[in-house]
Amino acid sequence: MDAVTVSLVLFVFFFSAFLKGITGLGFSTVCLGILASLIDIKTAIPLVIIPSVCSNVLVMIDAGRFREAVNRFWPIYLSVIPGLVIGLMLLGAVDSIRARAILGAVLFLYGVWALWNGDVDFFGRFEKWLSGPVGFLTGIINGITGSQVMPVLPYLFSLNLGKNLFVQSINVSFTLSSVIMFAGVGKLGLLTSQKLGVSAVGILPVLVGIYLGVRIRRRMPEERFRNVVLVILIGLGLNLIVR
């Protein structure tokens, strides 16, 4: 990557972290949605991993309730692993156009669902049987697209866990997936030393972005910004599908 591309990637890191600080939306979902419109998705996925882990850890430290999340949702976390392995195998087999289209569909569905704000406890009575399949499907989608939100995010949100437990539960899933993705993309030969360097440097703009975003969130209506970002995600998803 040339200097202009690296600068653009770092700015996208900052912008995505800034939006996460304001809205609480997943860093990698926003970041990949933008980067996949600018560069090849097989280049974008490895770049996002380290900054994503960094942003997740910051949120996990703030949320607490780690042991409670693991004790309740360990079937999700375990089943994510084989799903990711299958997804990564598919990533190595499909071309960038198909992977980009899949990511577009994931972003579109996530944006529509979040705007609808499906926070009714649809799945509470079936939690014991659904957690494993949800984790497995999330791993497959994550492995192919790099996006970690579907279907685990709407599933957990529908359980009405409360803010801190929900944030901790979803970010444990995000972090576990990111660590496995890091190993997987390395095995596929997608993680070069240059990408690793850019990804590591990206920690700084992520930290700054989250800090500024959180400060603004405390002063301005969060829901308005959240809806704007979701509309942007839907637009990005449609753009990727059309392309």
C-alpha positions in Angstrom: 0.0 0.0 0.0 1.2 3.5 -0.8 1.3 6.4 1.6 -2.0 7.8 0.5 -3.8 4.5 1.0 -2.3 4.0 4.4 -3.3 7.5 5.5 -6.9 6.8 4.2 -7.0 3.6 6.2 -5.9 5.3 9.4 -8.5 8.0 8.9 -11.2 5.3 8.5 -9.9 3.7 11.8 -10.3 7.1 13.5 -13.7 7.8 12.0 -15.1 4.3 12.9 -13.8 4.5 16.4 -15.3 8.0 16.8 -18.7 6.7 15.7 -18.4 3.7 18.1 -17.7 6.1 20.9 -20.8 8.1 20.0 -23.2 5.3 19.1 -21.8 2.1 20.6 -21.9 0.4 17.2 -19.3 -2.2 16.4 -16.0 -0.8 15.2 -15.2 -3.5 12.7 -18.7 -3.4 11.2 -18.5 0.3 10.4 -14.8 0.1 9.5 -15.1 -2.8 7.1 -18.2 -1.3 5.5 -16.1 1.8 4.5 -12.8 0.0 3.7 -14.4 -2.6 1.5 -15.7 0.3 -0.7 -12.2 1.6 -1.1 -9.9 -1.4 -1.1 -10.0 -5.2 -1.6 -11.9 -6.8 1.3 -9.2 -9.5 1.7 -6.8 -6.6 2.4 -9.3 -4.8 4.6 -10.1 -7.7 6.9 -6.6 -8.3 8.3 -6.1 -4.5 8.8 -9.1 -4.2 11.1 -8.3 -7.0 13.5 -5.8 -5.4 15.9 -7.7 -2.0 16.2 -10.9 -4.0 16.7 -9.5 -6.0 19.6 -8.2 -2.8 21.1 -11.6 -1.1 21.0 -13.3 -4.2 22.3 -11.0 -4.5 25.3 -11.6 -0.9 26.3 -15.3 -1.4 26.3 -15.0 -4.7 28.2 -13.0 -3.1 31.0 -15.6 -0.4 31.3 -18.6 -2.8 31.3 -17.6 -5.3 33.9 -19.6 -8.5 34.5 -17.2 -10.7 32.5 -17.6 -13.9 34.6 -21.4 -13.6 34.4 -21.3 -13.2 30.6 -19.0 -16.2 30.1 -21.0 -18.4 32.5 -24.2 -17.7 30.6 -23.1 -17.6 27.0 -20.3 -20.1 26.8 -22.2 -22.1 24.2 -22.0 -19.1 21.9 -18.3 -18.6 22.4 -17.4 -22.3 21.9 -19.6 -22.7 18.8 -18.1 -19.6 17.2 -14.8 -21.4 16.8 -15.8 -24.2 14.4 -18.0 -21.6 12.5 -15.0 -19.4 12.0 -12.9 -22.2 10.8 -15.5 -23.0 8.1 -16.0 -19.4 7.3 -12.2 -18.8 6.8 -12.0 -21.9 4.6 -14.8 -20.3 2.5 -13.0 -17.0 2.5 -10.0 -18.6 0.9 -12.2 -20.2 -1.7 -14.4 -17.3 -2.8 -13.3 -14.3 -4.8 -13.4 -10.7 -3.4 -16.6 -9.8 -5.4 -18.7 -12.4 -3.7 -17.2 -11.7 -0.2 -17.9 -8.0 -0.7 -21.5 -8.8 -1.7 -22.0 -11.0 1.4 -20.6 -8.2 3.6 -23.0 -5.8 2.0 -25.9 -8.1 2.8 -24.8 -8.4 6.4 -24.5 -4.6 6.8 -27.8 -4.0 5.2 -29.6 -6.6 7.4 -27.9 -5.3 10.5 -28.8 -1.7 9.8 -32.4 -2.5 9.0 -32.7 -4.6 12.2 -31.1 -2.0 14.4 -33.3 0.8 13.0 -36.3 -1.4 13.8 -34.8 -1.8 17.2 -35.9 -5.3 17.9 -35.5 -5.3 21.6 -38.4 -7.6 22.4 -37.6 -10.8 24.2 -38.4 -13.1 21.3 -35.9 -15.8 22.0 -35.6 -15.9 25.8 -37.6 -19.2 26.2 -35.4 -20.8 23.5 -32.0 -19.5 24.8 -30.8 -23.0 25.9 -31.2 -24.4 22.3 -30.4 -21.3 20.2 -27.1 -20.1 21.7 -25.0 -22.8 20.0 -26.5 -22.4 16.5 -26.3 -18.6 16.8 -22.6 -18.8 17.7 -21.9 -21.2 14.9 -23.7 -19.1 12.2 -22.0 -16.0 13.5 -18.6 -17.6 13.1 -19.3 -18.6 9.5 -20.4 -15.1 8.6 -17.5 -13.6 10.4 -15.0 -15.9 8.7 -16.3 -15.0 5.2 -16.9 -11.3 5.7 -14.9 -10.1 8.8 -18.2 -8.7 10.2 -18.9 -10.0 13.7 -22.4 -8.8 14.4 -24.8 -11.2 12.7 -26.8 -12.9 14.1 -25.3 -12.8 17.6 -25.9 -9.0 18.2 -29.7 -9.0 17.5 -30.0 -12.3 19.3 -28.3 -11.0 22.5 -30.1 -7.7 22.3 -33.5 -9.4 22.1 -32.8 -11.1 25.5 -33.1 -7.8 27.3 -29.9 -8.4 29.3 -29.4 -4.9 30.5 -26.8 -2.5 29.2 -23.6 -3.6 30.9 -24.2 -7.4 30.6 -25.2 -7.0 26.9 -22.1 -4.9 26.2 -19.8 -7.4 28.0 -21.4 -10.4 26.4 -21.2 -9.1 22.8 -17.7 -7.8 23.2 -16.4 -11.2 24.5 -17.7 -12.7 21.3 -16.1 -9.9 19.2 -12.8 -10.3 21.0 -12.7 -14.1 20.7 -13.6 -13.9 17.0 -10.9 -11.3 16.4 -8.2 -13.4 18.0 -9.2 -16.5 15.9 -9.5 -14.3 12.7 -6.0 -13.1 13.4 -4.6 -16.6 13.3 -6.8 -17.6 10.4 -5.9 -14.8 8.0 -2.3 -15.4 8.8 -2.6 -19.0 7.8 -4.3 -18.0 4.6 -1.4 -15.7 3.8 -3.5 -12.5 4.0 -1.6 -11.0 7.0 1.7 -9.5 5.6 4.2 -7.6 7.6 3.0 -4.3 6.0 -0.6 -5.0 6.9 0.4 -6.0 10.5 2.4 -2.7 10.8 -0.5 -0.5 9.6 -2.9 -2.4 11.8 -0.7 -1.8 14.9 -0.3 1.9 14.1 -4.0 2.1 13.8 -4.4 1.6 17.6 -3.5 5.3 18.1 -6.3 6.8 16.0 -8.7 4.2 17.5 -7.9 5.4 21.0 -8.3 9.0 20.0 -11.5 8.4 18.1 -13.2 6.5 21.0 -12.1 9.1 23.5 -13.5 12.0 21.5 -16.7 10.1 20.6 -17.5 9.3 24.2 -17.0 12.9 25.2 -19.4 14.1 22.5 -21.9 11.3 23.4 -22.2 12.8 26.9 -23.2 16.2 25.5 -25.4 15.3 22.5 -28.4 13.1 21.9 -27.1 9.6 21.2 -30.2 8.3 19.5 -30.0 10.8 16.7 -26.4 9.9 15.9 -27.1 6.2 16.2 -29.9 6.4 13.5 -27.7 8.4 11.2 -24.9 5.8 11.4 -27.4 3.0 10.8 -28.7 4.7 7.7 -25.0 5.0 6.5 -24.5 1.3 7.2 -27.6 0.4 5.1 -26.3 2.6 2.3 -22.9 1.1 2.4 -24.4 -2.4 2.4 -26.5 -1.6 -0.7 -23.5 -0.1 -2.4 -21.4 -3.2 -1.8 -24.2 -5.5 -3.1 -24.7 -3.4 -6.2 -20.9 -3.3 -6.9 
